[in-house]
Amino acid sequence: MIMDYTFKKLQLKKVPSCIGWYLSITSVNDLFSIAMNEQTNCFVKKAVYSNLLNEKTNSYEKFISQSISTLANIHEINYFNEVVSIMNKSFNAQLKAIEDGTEVLVNSTMIGWTINTDCYNLLDVFISDKLVFPEAKEIKVMQYPNGSHWYVEIGNVLLNINGKEKWDSEEEAQSVAENYLRSK
């Protein structure tokens, strides 16, 4: 079943230069579908891998990784249990908001989200059958350490085409990503 994704371009009223696209989630079914999607958890996985391998690929991943480590220390649990705890708390809060009839808006990291639309101006709406944020044009082809497959990110979202998210060569992954963006 093909799902339509609604993206909203929002501008923070108090800081007009703060503009970004958000994925709109309004039903429990959509929340479950998105939460179970590998693309949703890609950014957290990268933060976990960067912590595990003591590598930091960018400042936001470093921030997420360090924040998780700090919380794990405060809660006196291991890093991976803290990740699960954070994801569960976030999901449960989103689920409660949707059950209460509130729209959940998720940013392109797929981690940050808000339900407070009063502090934003709506600038644009974009509907797509692909879970790729409208501003996403940057293609990243990557291979995990000691991995044999290649993965593609477009923006901050792991590319998943009909359940396939890994390719046998860097060239194949790059070609698939470029074709995907052309079809957008």
C-alpha positions as a Markdown table, in Angstrom:
| # | Residue | x | y | z |
|---|---|---|---|---|
| 1 | Met | 0.0 | 0.0 | 0.0 |
| 2 | Ile | 1.4 | 3.4 | -1.0 |
| 3 | Met | 1.3 | 6.0 | 1.7 |
| 4 | Asp | 1.1 | 9.7 | 1.0 |
| 5 | Tyr | 3.4 | 11.8 | 3.2 |
| 6 | Thr | 2.4 | 15.4 | 4.0 |
| 7 | Phe | 5.3 | 17.8 | 4.6 |
| 8 | Lys | 4.8 | 21.3 | 5.9 |
| 9 | Lys | 7.3 | 24.2 | 5.6 |
| 10 | Leu | 7.2 | 26.1 | 8.8 |
| 11 | Gln | 8.7 | 29.4 | 9.9 |
| 12 | Leu | 9.3 | 30.1 | 13.6 |
| 13 | Lys | 7.4 | 33.3 | 14.4 |
| 14 | Lys | 9.9 | 34.6 | 16.9 |
| 15 | Val | 12.9 | 33.8 | 14.6 |
| 16 | Pro | 11.8 | 34.4 | 11.0 |
| 17 | Ser | 15.1 | 33.0 | 9.7 |
| 18 | Cys | 14.3 | 29.6 | 11.2 |
| 19 | Ile | 12.5 | 27.8 | 8.5 |
| 20 | Gly | 12.3 | 24.1 | 7.9 |
| 21 | Trp | 10.2 | 21.2 | 6.5 |
| 22 | Tyr | 8.3 | 18.9 | 8.9 |
| 23 | Leu | 6.5 | 15.6 | 8.3 |
| 24 | Ser | 2.9 | 15.8 | 9.4 |
| 25 | Ile | 1.5 | 12.8 | 11.3 |
| 26 | Thr | -2.2 | 12.8 | 12.1 |
| 27 | Ser | -3.2 | 9.2 | 12.6 |
| 28 | Val | -2.1 | 6.3 | 14.8 |
| 29 | Asn | -1.7 | 4.1 | 11.7 |
| 30 | Asp | 0.6 | 6.6 | 10.1 |
| 31 | Leu | 2.6 | 7.0 | 13.3 |
| 32 | Phe | 3.1 | 3.2 | 13.5 |
| 33 | Ser | 4.0 | 3.0 | 9.8 |
| 34 | Ile | 6.6 | 5.7 | 10.1 |
| 35 | Ala | 8.0 | 4.5 | 13.4 |
| 36 | Met | 8.4 | 1.0 | 12.1 |
| 37 | Asn | 10.1 | 2.3 | 9.0 |
| 38 | Glu | 13.9 | 1.8 | 8.9 |
| 39 | Gln | 14.3 | 5.3 | 7.6 |
| 40 | Thr | 12.9 | 6.8 | 10.7 |
| 41 | Asn | 15.6 | 5.3 | 13.0 |
| 42 | Cys | 18.6 | 5.9 | 10.7 |
| 43 | Phe | 19.8 | 9.0 | 12.4 |
| 44 | Val | 19.7 | 7.4 | 15.8 |
| 45 | Lys | 21.5 | 4.4 | 14.5 |
| 46 | Lys | 24.2 | 6.6 | 13.1 |
| 47 | Ala | 24.6 | 8.3 | 16.5 |
| 48 | Val | 24.8 | 4.8 | 18.2 |
| 49 | Tyr | 27.4 | 3.6 | 15.7 |
| 50 | Ser | 29.4 | 6.7 | 16.1 |
| 51 | Asn | 29.4 | 6.3 | 19.9 |
| 52 | Leu | 30.2 | 2.6 | 19.6 |
| 53 | Leu | 33.1 | 3.2 | 17.2 |
| 54 | Asn | 34.1 | 6.5 | 18.9 |
| 55 | Glu | 33.7 | 8.3 | 15.5 |
| 56 | Lys | 31.7 | 11.5 | 15.0 |
| 57 | Thr | 30.6 | 12.3 | 11.5 |
| 58 | Asn | 28.9 | 15.6 | 12.2 |
| 59 | Ser | 28.1 | 18.0 | 15.0 |
| 60 | Tyr | 24.4 | 16.9 | 15.4 |
| 61 | Glu | 25.3 | 13.2 | 15.6 |
| 62 | Lys | 28.0 | 14.1 | 18.1 |
| 63 | Phe | 25.4 | 16.1 | 20.1 |
| 64 | Ile | 22.9 | 13.2 | 20.1 |
| 65 | Ser | 25.6 | 10.7 | 21.0 |
| 66 | Gln | 26.9 | 12.8 | 23.9 |
| 67 | Ser | 23.3 | 13.5 | 25.1 |
| 68 | Ile | 22.5 | 9.8 | 25.2 |
| 69 | Ser | 25.7 | 9.0 | 27.1 |
| 70 | Thr | 25.0 | 11.7 | 29.6 |
| 71 | Leu | 21.4 | 10.5 | 30.2 |
| 72 | Ala | 22.6 | 6.9 | 30.4 |
| 73 | Asn | 25.1 | 8.0 | 33.2 |
| 74 | Ile | 22.4 | 9.9 | 35.1 |
| 75 | His | 19.9 | 7.0 | 34.8 |
| 76 | Glu | 22.7 | 4.5 | 35.6 |
| 77 | Ile | 21.9 | 2.3 | 32.6 |
| 78 | Asn | 23.9 | 1.3 | 29.6 |
| 79 | Tyr | 24.0 | 3.4 | 26.4 |
| 80 | Phe | 21.8 | 1.1 | 24.3 |
| 81 | Asn | 19.1 | 0.8 | 27.0 |
| 82 | Glu | 19.0 | 4.6 | 27.1 |
| 83 | Val | 18.4 | 4.8 | 23.4 |
| 84 | Val | 15.5 | 2.4 | 23.7 |
| 85 | Ser | 14.1 | 4.4 | 26.6 |
| 86 | Ile | 14.3 | 7.7 | 24.7 |
| 87 | Met | 12.7 | 6.3 | 21.6 |
| 88 | Asn | 9.9 | 4.7 | 23.6 |
| 89 | Lys | 9.2 | 8.0 | 25.5 |
| 90 | Ser | 9.2 | 10.0 | 22.3 |
| 91 | Phe | 6.9 | 7.5 | 20.6 |
| 92 | Asn | 4.5 | 7.3 | 23.5 |
| 93 | Ala | 4.3 | 11.1 | 23.7 |
| 94 | Gln | 3.6 | 11.3 | 20.0 |
| 95 | Leu | 1.0 | 8.5 | 20.3 |
| 96 | Lys | -0.8 | 10.4 | 23.1 |
| 97 | Ala | -0.8 | 13.6 | 21.1 |
| 98 | Ile | -2.4 | 11.9 | 18.1 |
| 99 | Glu | -4.9 | 10.1 | 20.2 |
| 100 | Asp | -5.9 | 13.5 | 21.6 |
| 101 | Gly | -6.4 | 14.8 | 18.1 |
| 102 | Thr | -3.2 | 16.8 | 17.8 |
| 103 | Glu | -1.0 | 16.8 | 14.7 |
| 104 | Val | 2.6 | 15.7 | 15.3 |
| 105 | Leu | 5.3 | 17.4 | 13.1 |
| 106 | Val | 8.6 | 15.7 | 12.8 |
| 107 | Asn | 11.7 | 17.4 | 11.5 |
| 108 | Ser | 14.1 | 16.1 | 8.9 |
| 109 | Thr | 16.4 | 14.4 | 11.5 |
| 110 | Met | 13.3 | 12.2 | 12.3 |
| 111 | Ile | 14.2 | 12.8 | 16.0 |
| 112 | Gly | 13.0 | 16.3 | 16.7 |
| 113 | Trp | 9.3 | 17.0 | 16.7 |
| 114 | Thr | 6.6 | 19.4 | 17.9 |
| 115 | Ile | 2.9 | 19.7 | 18.4 |
| 116 | Asn | 2.9 | 23.4 | 19.1 |
| 117 | Thr | 1.9 | 24.8 | 15.7 |
| 118 | Asp | 0.9 | 28.2 | 17.3 |
| 119 | Cys | 4.5 | 29.4 | 17.3 |
| 120 | Tyr | 5.0 | 28.7 | 13.5 |
| 121 | Asn | 3.8 | 30.3 | 10.3 |
| 122 | Leu | 2.8 | 27.8 | 7.6 |
| 123 | Leu | 4.7 | 28.7 | 4.4 |
| 124 | Asp | 4.0 | 25.7 | 2.1 |
| 125 | Val | 2.6 | 22.2 | 2.0 |
| 126 | Phe | 4.1 | 19.3 | -0.1 |
| 127 | Ile | 2.5 | 15.9 | -0.5 |
| 128 | Ser | 4.6 | 13.0 | -1.8 |
| 129 | Asp | 4.4 | 9.2 | -2.0 |
| 130 | Lys | 8.1 | 9.1 | -0.9 |
| 131 | Leu | 9.5 | 9.6 | 2.6 |
| 132 | Val | 12.0 | 12.2 | 1.4 |
| 133 | Phe | 11.9 | 15.8 | 2.7 |
| 134 | Pro | 11.3 | 18.4 | -0.1 |
| 135 | Glu | 14.6 | 20.1 | 0.5 |
| 136 | Ala | 16.6 | 16.9 | 0.5 |
| 137 | Lys | 18.9 | 16.8 | -2.5 |
| 138 | Glu | 22.2 | 15.7 | -0.9 |
| 139 | Ile | 23.1 | 12.1 | -1.6 |
| 140 | Lys | 25.4 | 10.3 | 0.8 |
| 141 | Val | 26.5 | 6.8 | -0.1 |
| 142 | Met | 28.0 | 5.0 | 2.9 |
| 143 | Gln | 29.2 | 1.6 | 4.1 |
| 144 | Tyr | 29.3 | 0.7 | 7.7 |
| 145 | Pro | 32.7 | -0.4 | 9.1 |
| 146 | Asn | 33.4 | -4.0 | 8.2 |
| 147 | Gly | 30.2 | -4.0 | 6.2 |
| 148 | Ser | 29.8 | -5.5 | 2.7 |
| 149 | His | 26.8 | -3.5 | 1.5 |
| 150 | Trp | 26.3 | 0.1 | 0.6 |
| 151 | Tyr | 23.5 | 2.4 | 1.9 |
| 152 | Val | 22.1 | 5.7 | 0.6 |
| 153 | Glu | 20.9 | 8.7 | 2.5 |
| 154 | Ile | 19.1 | 11.5 | 0.9 |
| 155 | Gly | 19.1 | 14.4 | 3.3 |
| 156 | Asn | 18.9 | 12.6 | 6.6 |
| 157 | Val | 16.7 | 9.8 | 5.5 |
| 158 | Leu | 17.9 | 6.3 | 4.6 |
| 159 | Leu | 16.7 | 5.4 | 1.1 |
| 160 | Asn | 14.3 | 2.4 | 1.1 |
| 161 | Ile | 12.9 | 1.3 | -2.3 |
| 162 | Asn | 10.3 | -1.4 | -2.0 |
| 163 | Gly | 11.9 | -2.8 | 1.1 |
| 164 | Lys | 15.4 | -2.7 | -0.3 |
| 165 | Glu | 17.9 | -0.4 | 1.5 |
| 166 | Lys | 21.3 | -1.9 | 0.7 |
| 167 | Trp | 23.2 | -2.3 | -2.5 |
| 168 | Asp | 26.2 | -4.4 | -3.5 |
| 169 | Ser | 28.4 | -1.6 | -4.8 |
| 170 | Glu | 29.0 | 2.1 | -4.3 |
| 171 | Glu | 28.3 | 2.7 | -8.0 |
| 172 | Glu | 25.0 | 0.9 | -7.8 |
| 173 | Ala | 23.9 | 2.8 | -4.7 |
| 174 | Gln | 24.8 | 6.1 | -6.3 |
| 175 | Ser | 22.9 | 5.3 | -9.5 |
| 176 | Val | 19.8 | 4.2 | -7.6 |
| 177 | Ala | 19.8 | 7.4 | -5.5 |
| 178 | Glu | 20.2 | 9.6 | -8.6 |
| 179 | Asn | 17.4 | 7.8 | -10.4 |
| 180 | Tyr | 15.2 | 8.1 | -7.3 |
| 181 | Leu | 15.7 | 11.9 | -7.0 |
| 182 | Arg | 15.0 | 12.3 | -10.8 |
| 183 | Ser | 11.6 | 10.5 | -10.3 |
| 184 | Lys | 10.7 | 12.8 | -7.4 |
